[in-house]
């Protein structure tokens, strides 16, 4: 082919057009790849995030275990030489979040024709030696404790009022103990704070001298300690376990079952540590000032009754039921 010929010009033009077409195609491919590459990157990123989320372990809250029910008990020794009332402390050694059951009993049988009364949490428990007059066997428990009484034992410590006396005459002597057993869920140990250490060079704060606690004024405290209802000489025993005498003029005693009232004589005073017996029944005793006769009628119902003591203002002071 001769240079400059028409065929040569057509061949050169075809090469140029082919180059332009390849360039255009390259630009299109680059654009498509760029767009496609971004979408793919997003897909891989989302997939990776999803895998990471799925790989995270699910958090399950731990359940706090409920404390198991355990048994605790205490034993308080008592000793009497003649009739009397004692206040004794019985400590279980644990405090409880809730109690499900409990019982109270004696260790040691009381003498024949003698009665031991234990007041716990406001409830009265009666235990006795053999009654020779009726051939009734001795009873030393255990007695079940009610819900209200159990609540008094949640702290694990209770002050028991124990009374000992004879059913037929002069009281003898007795040594024994009160046993209390409860079942419940114990409370956790009390939190303690670590001792604080003052920073180096700090001046310690002086501890103020405690102000002496004034001696409390003497005052009376009367309580119904015993209620005997099963003989021909019934009585209610009222004790002043305070530190001052109590003038009982205008004070009254109520039998709830029959709405029957006894009014103490004018000028009657119960000394601190003293006791007075208010008798009723066919053979009711009358030996003032310790033994006062209410009536020769029977007051206290055999199937249950409650004695309530009111002061001269009509306010309830103490009650005891059975």
PyMOL commands that set and color helices and strands:
alter all, ss='L'
color gray80, all
select helices_A, chain A and resi 6-55+147-152
alter helices_A, ss='H'
color red, helices_A
select strands_A, chain A and resi 69-81+84-91+96-107+114-120+123-128+143-144+157-166+173-186+222-228+234-240+246-247+252-255+260-263+269-270+275-280+291-295+306-310+316-321
alter strands_A, ss='S'
color yellow, strands_A
deselect
rebuild
show_as cartoon
